[in-house]
Amino acid sequence: MSDNEALDVEEYTQAGSGASLTYPIQCSALRKNGFVVIRGFPCKIVDMSTSKTGKHGHAKVNITAIDIFTAKKYEEICPSTHNIDVPNVSRKEYTVMDIQDGYLSLLDASGEVKEDLPLPEDDIGKEIEQILKDGKEPLVSVISALGKEGVVSVKVSNN
């Protein structure tokens, strides 16, 4: 083996499935209650309007959306023919087993345990604690987008 052959070896290390966090879509194809990325935040569209073309321009799409994690309101105006990023959003149901050091101990339908999600600091977090204190099983919906996860709703399990 020569010295040159030793240098030609390339190593690639990568974790994950390689799926993108977002995908592009034309602004005019967006719909109310859909998702969109505005200023790097995954948002749900609450209002949309399209303005007519001007003398020299494109039709513009005015988007009003709310961040799915913080409920902060964002607005975006983009030409209808341009592309905008849409986050890959997934929702999953978990049963809350316990709360340890401010983190939820969650169990999914396949029996896997997840313990890296913090207890929400809003009314949802208080409701989870109350259901556990009453001796019932809380069922939470966890939404994930752009590499972030958050609890968005809670209900009492029927089991």
C-alpha positions in Angstrom: 0.0 0.0 0.0 1.5 3.3 -1.0 1.3 6.6 0.9 -1.3 8.0 -1.7 -3.7 5.1 -1.1 -3.8 5.8 2.7 -4.9 9.4 2.0 -7.7 8.4 -0.4 -9.8 6.8 2.4 -12.8 8.9 3.3 -15.0 8.4 6.3 -18.5 9.6 6.7 -20.2 9.6 10.0 -23.9 10.6 10.2 -26.7 10.0 12.5 -30.4 10.1 11.7 -32.5 9.1 8.8 -31.4 12.0 6.6 -34.9 13.3 6.3 -35.1 17.1 6.0 -36.7 19.2 8.7 -38.5 21.3 6.1 -39.6 21.2 2.5 -40.3 24.0 0.0 -43.8 24.8 -1.3 -45.1 27.7 -3.4 -46.7 30.4 -1.3 -49.9 30.3 -3.3 -50.3 26.6 -2.4 -50.4 27.2 1.3 -53.7 26.9 3.1 -55.3 28.1 6.4 -54.5 25.7 9.3 -51.4 24.4 7.5 -47.9 24.8 8.7 -45.1 27.2 7.6 -41.7 28.3 8.8 -41.5 32.1 9.6 -38.2 33.5 10.8 -37.0 30.0 11.7 -40.0 29.1 13.8 -42.6 26.4 13.0 -46.0 28.1 12.8 -49.6 27.2 12.1 -51.4 29.5 9.6 -54.4 31.3 11.2 -55.1 33.8 8.4 -54.1 34.2 4.8 -55.0 36.7 2.1 -53.8 37.3 -1.4 -53.4 40.8 -2.9 -53.8 41.4 -6.6 -50.8 42.0 -8.9 -49.6 45.6 -9.2 -48.6 47.3 -12.4 -45.1 45.6 -12.4 -45.3 43.0 -9.7 -46.4 39.7 -8.5 -49.5 38.9 -6.4 -48.5 38.9 -2.7 -49.6 36.4 -0.1 -50.0 37.8 3.4 -49.6 35.1 6.1 -50.5 35.4 9.8 -49.3 32.4 11.8 -48.8 31.4 15.4 -45.7 29.5 16.7 -46.7 26.0 17.6 -44.5 25.9 20.7 -44.7 29.4 22.1 -48.1 30.7 20.7 -46.3 33.9 19.5 -47.8 35.6 16.5 -45.8 36.1 13.3 -46.6 37.7 9.9 -45.0 37.1 6.5 -45.6 38.7 3.1 -44.2 36.8 0.1 -44.8 36.8 -3.6 -47.3 34.0 -4.6 -44.8 32.5 -7.1 -42.0 32.2 -4.6 -41.2 29.2 -2.4 -41.5 29.1 1.4 -40.4 26.4 3.8 -43.0 24.1 5.4 -41.9 22.1 8.5 -42.3 18.4 8.8 -44.6 18.2 11.8 -45.4 15.0 13.6 -47.7 14.4 16.5 -47.5 11.4 18.9 -49.5 10.3 21.9 -47.8 9.3 25.2 -49.0 8.2 28.6 -47.4 10.1 31.5 -46.0 7.7 34.0 -44.3 10.1 36.4 -42.6 13.5 36.7 -38.9 13.5 37.9 -36.8 16.6 38.4 -39.1 18.7 36.1 -39.0 16.1 33.3 -41.9 13.9 32.1 -41.5 10.1 32.1 -43.5 9.1 29.0 -44.6 5.7 27.6 -45.6 5.4 24.0 -48.0 2.8 22.4 -45.1 0.4 21.6 -43.8 0.4 25.2 -40.8 2.6 24.7 -39.9 5.1 27.5 -39.1 8.7 26.8 -37.6 10.9 29.6 -36.1 13.9 27.9 -39.2 16.2 27.7 -39.5 19.0 30.3 -42.8 19.5 32.1 -44.6 22.5 30.5 -44.6 25.6 32.7 -48.1 26.7 31.6 -51.6 25.4 32.4 -50.9 22.1 30.6 -48.1 21.3 33.1 -50.4 22.1 36.0 -53.2 20.0 34.6 -50.7 17.0 34.1 -49.7 17.3 37.8 -53.3 17.5 38.9 -54.3 14.4 36.9 -51.4 12.4 38.4 -52.2 13.7 41.9 -55.8 12.4 41.4 -54.4 8.9 40.7 -55.4 8.9 37.0 -53.4 8.4 33.8 -52.7 11.6 31.8 -52.4 11.2 28.0 -50.4 13.9 26.3 -50.0 14.9 22.7 -46.4 15.7 21.8 -45.7 17.7 18.6 -42.3 17.8 17.0 -41.0 20.1 14.3 -37.5 21.5 13.3 -35.8 19.3 15.9 -37.9 20.6 18.8 -40.6 18.9 20.8 -43.3 20.1 23.1 -46.5 19.0 24.9 -49.5 20.7 23.2 -52.5 19.0 24.9 -53.4 16.7 27.8 -56.4 14.5 28.6 -57.3 11.7 31.0 -56.8 8.2 29.7 -59.9 6.0 29.4 -58.1 2.9 30.6 
